[in-house]
Amino acid sequence: MPVNEKLEKLNQEIEETEKKLRWAQQEEKRLTHQAKALTRKERTHRLCTRAAMLESYLPHPEAITDEQVSLFLKLLFRQDSTRQLMEKVFAGNGDFQGKDAGRKRP
């Protein structure tokens, strides 16, 4: 086989390999985007569910401002008794009792 034919064949292989690489890179981007979207949906669902749980314990939630709820939660979670109760309830949930346990939060 002449050198020109070999060179042409190698160039075609390079071109095909580059096409496959571009396709794989696009597929990687698509899958990464899809994973982020699923994570975002999971988080949104969790936030809505937990906010509904909180609201179910508030008296007249429609009359309470976001600032009042925020202040209430800040004060509640600063209590040592709340922190101790959380440690009991969430015992065994990974890092909950790890490096942040007992840390005073602002």
WOGI-V876119 format. One record per residue. N is the residue number from 1. PSI is psi in whole degrees, 0 to 359 (none if undefined). D_FIRST is the distance of its C-alpha to the first C-alpha in Angstrom with 2 decimals. Layout:
n;psi;d_first
N;PSI;D_FIRST
N;PSI;D_FIRST
This chain:
n;psi;d_first
1;128;0.00
2;157;3.81
3;320;6.58
4;320;8.37
5;318;6.57
6;316;6.82
7;318;10.21
8;318;11.22
9;317;10.67
10;319;12.67
11;321;15.20
12;319;15.74
13;319;16.39
14;315;18.75
15;315;20.49
16;318;21.02
17;321;22.31
18;322;24.60
19;314;25.95
20;320;26.75
21;314;28.40
22;318;30.51
23;316;31.55
24;321;32.56
25;319;34.52
26;320;36.32
27;320;37.11
28;315;38.49
29;317;40.69
30;315;41.90
31;322;42.82
32;316;44.52
33;318;46.53
34;318;47.46
35;318;48.65
36;320;50.74
37;318;52.28
38;318;53.25
39;318;54.76
40;319;56.68
41;318;57.98
42;316;59.10
43;317;60.90
44;317;62.55
45;316;63.74
46;315;65.09
47;316;66.89
48;317;68.48
49;313;69.56
50;326;71.09
51;322;72.75
52;322;74.34
53;313;75.56
54;313;77.15
55;330;78.69
56;341;80.28
57;353;82.42
58;137;83.52
59;127;86.84
60;63;86.39
61;332;82.78
62;341;82.89
63;355;85.67
64;137;83.91
65;162;81.73
66;322;78.33
67;321;79.95
68;318;82.64
69;316;80.13
70;314;78.12
71;315;81.30
72;313;82.39
73;320;79.08
74;313;79.10
75;317;82.63
76;314;81.94
77;352;78.89
78;343;80.71
79;131;83.22
80;323;82.83
81;323;84.00
82;316;81.17
83;318;78.61
84;318;80.10
85;318;80.11
86;318;76.47
87;321;75.56
88;313;77.37
89;319;75.92
90;16;72.33
91;134;72.42
92;4;69.14
93;59;67.06
94;234;64.58
95;9;65.34
96;319;68.49
97;14;70.66
98;223;68.16
99;334;68.27
100;351;69.95
101;133;72.77
102;353;76.13
103;133;74.77
104;126;77.16
105;146;75.50
106;none;76.77
